[in-house]
Amino acid sequence: MTETRAYHHGDLRRALLDAALEAIGEVGPAALSLRDLARRAGVSHAAPAHHFGDKAGLLTALATQGFERLTQALVAAGDDLLAAGVAYVDFAVAHRAYFEVMFRPELHRPDDPELTAARERAGSALRSGVAARGASGDIGRDSLAAWSIAHGFATLWLAGALPDRIGDNPRTAAREVLARLTP
């Protein structure tokens, strides 16, 4: 009996998602293969397809989890817009594999109902911080601006593309940069 056939896991779905996060951290989301994922989890090559259908299904599940975790981070920041921006950047850095999947609709099913609901909850958490700030009165546009700034900073940080890096701590750097735009 091979190791693959002998392997048993109480929560195979979770094990596959964890293996996918690890693989994405190493090769990126586009290069992820279900066969490699099965090998990493120690299961048959059919197991990932059984749980997720295909690669897009797997990445949809990861994007959904990512938005759920992002929502938790934003809610924990409370109604402080600066804290929410820093939490956003912190999430992106700490959970890079999720972040790389969440905003790549060509890799997952962006119209999936669970993903749509999770994405909306994250947006709602961000909008509550913007609303508490009482900005221009156009919460939708102000939320888009806040998201764009935090997302842009996170993306630049992860790419190592900031022209003038501010130390080695992304939280400190994000706080310094984002504070320039929040009263």
KOLFI-508774 format. One record per residue (C-alpha): residue number from 1; y, x, z; residue in three letters. Coordinates in steps of 0.2 Angstrom, whole numbers. Last residue first. Example, Ala and Ser with C-alpha at 12.3 -4.5 7.8 and 13.67 -1.06 7.14 Angstrom:
BEGIN
n/yy/xx/zz/res
2/-5/68/36/ser
1/-22/62/39/ala
***
This chain:
BEGIN
n/yy/xx/zz/res
183/317/-34/50/pro
182/303/-31/38/thr
181/305/-20/22/leu
180/308/-3/30/arg
179/294/-7/43/ala
178/282/-8/29/leu
177/284/11/25/val
176/283/17/43/glu
175/269/5/48/arg
174/259/9/33/ala
173/260/28/37/ala
172/255/25/55/thr
171/241/14/50/arg
170/235/26/36/pro
169/235/41/47/asn
168/234/58/38/asp
167/253/61/37/gly
166/266/52/26/ile
165/260/56/9/arg
164/275/58/-4/asp
163/268/54/-21/pro
162/256/41/-14/leu
161/241/42/-26/ala
160/227/47/-15/gly
159/218/32/-23/ala
158/215/24/-6/leu
157/233/26/-1/trp
156/239/19/-17/leu
155/228/4/-15/thr
154/233/1/3/ala
153/252/3/-2/phe
152/250/-9/-16/gly
151/240/-22/-6/his
150/253/-22/8/ala
149/268/-23/-4/ile
148/260/-36/-15/ser
147/254/-47/0/trp
146/272/-47/7/ala
145/280/-51/-9/ala
144/267/-65/-13/leu
143/270/-72/5/ser
142/288/-72/2/asp
141/285/-81/-15/arg
140/275/-95/-7/gly
139/285/-96/9/ile
138/301/-100/0/asp
137/313/-102/14/gly
136/320/-85/13/ser
135/312/-77/28/ala
134/307/-87/43/gly
133/296/-73/51/arg
132/284/-86/57/ala
131/282/-92/39/ala
130/277/-75/33/val
129/265/-73/47/gly
128/257/-90/43/ser
127/257/-86/25/arg
126/245/-71/28/leu
125/233/-81/38/ala
124/234/-94/24/ser
123/230/-81/11/gly
122/215/-75/21/ala
121/209/-93/22/arg
120/211/-96/4/glu
119/201/-81/-1/arg
118/187/-88/11/ala
117/188/-105/3/ala
116/187/-98/-15/thr
115/173/-86/-11/leu
114/163/-101/-4/glu
113/167/-112/-19/pro
112/163/-98/-32/asp
111/177/-98/-44/asp
110/180/-79/-43/pro
109/161/-76/-48/arg
108/160/-57/-46/his
107/163/-41/-55/leu
106/177/-46/-67/glu
105/186/-54/-52/pro
104/189/-36/-45/arg
103/200/-39/-30/phe
102/187/-42/-17/met
101/175/-29/-23/val
100/185/-13/-20/glu
99/191/-20/-3/phe
98/173/-24/3/tyr
97/168/-6/-1/ala
96/184/1/7/arg
95/181/-7/24/his
94/191/4/35/ala
93/204/9/23/val
92/207/-9/16/ala
91/206/-17/33/phe
90/219/-4/40/asp
89/230/-8/26/val
88/229/-27/29/tyr
87/231/-24/48/ala
86/247/-14/44/val
85/254/-29/34/gly
84/249/-41/48/ala
83/257/-30/61/ala
82/273/-30/51/leu
81/272/-49/48/leu
80/270/-52/67/asp
79/263/-70/68/asp
78/246/-64/75/gly
77/238/-48/70/ala
76/221/-54/76/ala
75/223/-68/63/val
74/226/-55/49/leu
73/211/-45/54/ala
72/200/-60/55/gln
71/206/-66/38/thr
70/201/-49/31/leu
69/184/-50/38/arg
68/182/-67/30/glu
67/189/-60/14/phe
66/177/-46/14/gly
65/162/-58/18/gln
64/167/-68/2/thr
63/169/-52/-8/ala
62/151/-47/-3/leu
61/143/-63/-7/ala
60/152/-63/-24/thr
59/146/-45/-26/leu
58/128/-51/-24/leu
57/130/-66/-35/gly
56/138/-55/-49/ala
55/123/-42/-47/lys
54/110/-56/-50/asp
53/102/-71/-42/gly
52/108/-67/-25/phe
51/92/-68/-13/his
50/78/-68/-26/his
49/88/-56/-37/ala
48/89/-44/-23/pro
47/71/-45/-19/ala
46/64/-43/-36/ala
45/65/-24/-35/his
44/53/-24/-21/ser
43/60/-19/-4/val
42/65/-3/5/gly
41/83/-7/7/ala
40/89/8/-3/arg
39/75/5/-16/arg
38/81/-13/-18/ala
37/99/-8/-20/leu
36/94/5/-33/asp
35/85/-9/-43/arg
34/100/-21/-40/leu
33/112/-8/-48/ser
32/129/-3/-42/leu
31/139/7/-55/ala
30/153/-6/-56/ala
29/155/-7/-37/pro
28/158/11/-33/gly
27/145/25/-33/val
26/144/31/-14/glu
25/154/18/-5/gly
24/147/5/-16/ile
23/130/11/-12/ala
22/133/9/7/glu
21/141/-8/5/leu
20/126/-13/-6/ala
19/113/-7/7/ala
18/122/-18/20/asp
17/122/-33/9/leu
16/103/-30/6/leu
15/99/-28/24/ala
14/109/-44/28/arg
13/99/-54/15/arg
12/83/-46/22/leu
11/86/-53/39/asp
10/70/-50/49/gly
9/64/-36/38/his
8/47/-31/32/his
7/43/-15/23/tyr
6/24/-13/18/ala
5/27/-18/0/arg
4/41/-5/-2/thr
3/31/9/8/glu
2/17/7/-5/thr
1/0/0/0/met
***
